[in-house]
Amino acid sequence: MISKPSNYDNINENGASSKLPMGGYVAIIRKVTDVQDKQYLEIEYDIAEGQYKGIAVDAYEALGKWIHNFRVYYTEKALWRLKKFISRVEQTNPNFQFDWNNPQCLVNRGIGLVIGYRQYWKDDGALKEALDVQDFCTAGDVREGNLPKAPECRAPKDPPPAPAMETLPDASEDNLPF
């Protein structure tokens, strides 16, 4: 006899997990990649608690790629965000201290994420939407509903790309039908 999977109601009929609602989530860091030439950490995560627990794994299995990720830059201009990220991981995980020589120490650590959406224009002019990790907090803050900011859907800053112009034939008077 077949039994209903626990995440059945969250499965999209087109093969991908349903859209994660905006809000605060307790997450677990699954993978860290240090992209040194561009000075950022690529963080792949999954939801660790609640109704959407494991949604990233479901999406990965359906799509063949990890779509729950974000970047934390360590350029001079973005150090405030890196510090906030590391601080919230340390505060969420008792007795944990970030090892500057080993960013992989973040794997399997918890953190609170404020997740919204951002819209962007594709090259073909279509307006698309993607998950957007908008802020960091502790897992305790998420559980208590104390988010540092309300999540939002950010509209694109730039206008849509202009459609490609067709090259029209030369319209000289000699070629006119009248």
C-alpha positions as CSV (number, residue, x, y, z in Angstrom):
1,M,0.0,0.0,0.0
2,I,1.3,3.5,-0.9
3,S,1.6,6.0,1.9
4,K,1.4,9.8,1.4
5,P,4.9,11.4,1.6
6,S,5.3,14.0,4.3
7,N,6.1,16.8,1.9
8,Y,3.4,15.8,-0.7
9,D,1.4,19.0,-0.3
10,N,4.6,21.1,-1.0
11,I,5.5,19.4,-4.3
12,N,5.0,21.3,-7.5
13,E,3.4,19.3,-10.3
14,N,6.1,20.5,-12.7
15,G,8.8,18.8,-10.8
16,A,10.2,21.4,-8.4
17,S,9.4,22.1,-4.8
18,S,6.8,24.8,-4.2
19,K,7.8,28.4,-3.6
20,L,9.1,29.0,-0.1
21,P,7.0,31.8,1.5
22,M,8.7,35.0,2.7
23,G,9.6,34.9,6.3
24,G,12.1,33.8,8.9
25,Y,13.5,30.3,8.9
26,V,15.9,28.2,11.0
27,A,18.4,27.0,8.4
28,I,21.3,24.6,8.3
29,I,24.4,25.3,6.2
30,R,25.0,22.4,3.8
31,K,28.0,23.5,1.8
32,V,30.5,26.4,1.8
33,T,32.6,27.4,-1.3
34,D,35.2,30.1,-0.9
35,V,35.4,31.9,-4.3
36,Q,38.6,33.7,-3.5
37,D,39.1,35.5,-6.9
38,K,35.7,37.3,-6.4
39,Q,36.0,37.5,-2.6
40,Y,32.8,35.7,-1.4
41,L,31.6,32.6,0.3
42,E,28.9,30.7,-1.6
43,I,26.6,29.3,1.1
44,E,24.2,26.4,0.3
45,Y,21.5,25.9,2.9
46,D,18.4,23.9,3.7
47,I,15.5,24.7,6.1
48,A,16.1,22.8,9.3
49,E,12.8,23.2,11.2
50,G,9.1,23.5,10.6
51,Q,6.8,22.8,7.7
52,Y,9.4,23.4,5.0
53,K,12.2,21.3,6.6
54,G,14.2,19.7,3.9
55,I,12.7,21.7,1.0
56,A,16.1,22.4,-0.6
57,V,16.9,18.7,-0.8
58,D,13.5,18.1,-2.5
59,A,14.2,20.9,-5.0
60,Y,17.7,19.6,-5.7
61,E,16.3,16.1,-6.4
62,A,13.7,17.5,-8.7
63,L,15.9,20.0,-10.6
64,G,19.4,18.5,-10.3
65,K,20.8,21.8,-8.9
66,W,21.0,23.5,-5.6
67,I,18.8,26.6,-5.7
68,H,18.9,27.5,-2.0
69,N,22.1,29.5,-1.8
70,F,23.4,33.0,-1.1
71,R,26.7,34.8,-1.2
72,V,28.5,36.6,1.6
73,Y,31.2,38.9,0.2
74,Y,34.4,39.7,2.1
75,T,35.3,42.8,0.2
76,E,36.1,45.9,2.2
77,K,32.7,47.4,1.4
78,A,30.8,44.3,2.5
79,L,32.6,43.3,5.7
80,W,29.7,44.5,7.8
81,R,27.5,41.7,6.3
82,L,30.2,39.1,6.7
83,K,30.6,40.1,10.4
84,K,26.8,39.9,10.9
85,F,26.7,36.4,9.2
86,I,29.5,35.0,11.3
87,S,28.2,36.5,14.5
88,R,24.7,35.0,14.0
89,V,26.2,31.6,13.2
90,E,28.3,31.8,16.4
91,Q,25.3,33.0,18.5
92,T,23.1,30.2,17.2
93,N,25.7,27.4,17.8
94,P,26.9,27.4,21.4
95,N,30.7,26.9,21.9
96,F,31.3,27.5,18.1
97,Q,33.9,29.9,16.9
98,F,34.5,30.6,13.3
99,D,37.9,29.4,12.0
100,W,39.3,31.9,9.6
101,N,41.6,29.3,8.0
102,N,38.8,26.9,7.4
103,P,35.4,28.3,6.2
104,Q,34.2,24.6,6.0
105,C,33.7,24.8,9.7
106,L,30.4,26.5,8.9
107,V,29.0,23.2,7.4
108,N,26.2,21.7,9.5
109,R,25.8,24.9,11.6
110,G,22.5,26.5,12.2
111,I,21.5,30.1,11.5
112,G,18.4,32.2,11.2
113,L,17.6,33.6,7.8
114,V,15.1,36.3,6.7
115,I,14.0,35.1,3.2
116,G,12.2,37.2,0.7
117,Y,12.3,37.4,-3.1
118,R,14.0,39.6,-5.7
119,Q,12.8,40.1,-9.2
120,Y,15.1,40.4,-12.2
121,W,15.0,40.7,-15.9
122,K,16.1,37.8,-18.0
123,D,17.9,38.5,-21.3
124,D,14.8,37.7,-23.2
125,G,12.9,40.4,-21.4
126,A,10.9,38.1,-19.1
127,L,10.5,39.2,-15.4
128,K,11.6,36.4,-13.1
129,E,11.7,35.9,-9.3
130,A,14.3,34.3,-7.1
131,L,14.8,33.5,-3.4
132,D,16.7,36.3,-1.7
133,V,18.3,35.9,1.7
134,Q,17.8,39.5,3.0
135,D,19.1,39.3,6.5
136,F,20.6,37.1,9.2
137,C,19.5,36.4,12.7
138,T,19.8,33.7,15.3
139,A,17.7,30.6,15.2
140,G,16.2,31.7,18.5
141,D,15.1,35.0,17.0
142,V,13.3,33.1,14.2
143,R,11.6,30.8,16.8
144,E,10.5,33.8,18.8
145,G,9.4,35.8,15.8
146,N,12.0,38.5,16.4
147,L,13.1,39.1,12.8
148,P,15.5,42.1,12.3
149,K,13.4,43.2,9.3
150,A,10.3,42.2,7.4
151,P,11.0,40.3,4.2
152,E,10.0,41.8,0.9
153,C,9.8,41.2,-2.8
154,R,12.4,43.5,-4.3
155,A,11.6,44.9,-7.7
156,P,14.4,45.2,-10.3
157,K,16.3,48.5,-10.2
158,D,16.8,48.6,-14.0
159,P,14.2,48.7,-16.7
160,P,13.7,45.5,-18.8
161,P,16.2,44.9,-21.6
162,A,15.3,46.5,-24.9
163,P,14.1,44.0,-27.5
164,A,16.5,43.3,-30.3
165,M,15.9,45.5,-33.3
166,E,15.0,43.9,-36.6
167,T,17.0,45.0,-39.6
168,L,14.6,46.3,-42.1
169,P,15.3,46.3,-45.9
170,D,16.3,49.5,-47.5
171,A,13.1,51.5,-48.4
172,S,14.1,53.5,-51.4
173,E,11.5,55.1,-53.6
174,D,12.4,52.7,-56.4
175,N,11.1,49.7,-54.4
176,L,7.7,51.2,-53.4
177,P,4.6,49.4,-54.9
178,F,2.8,52.7,-55.7
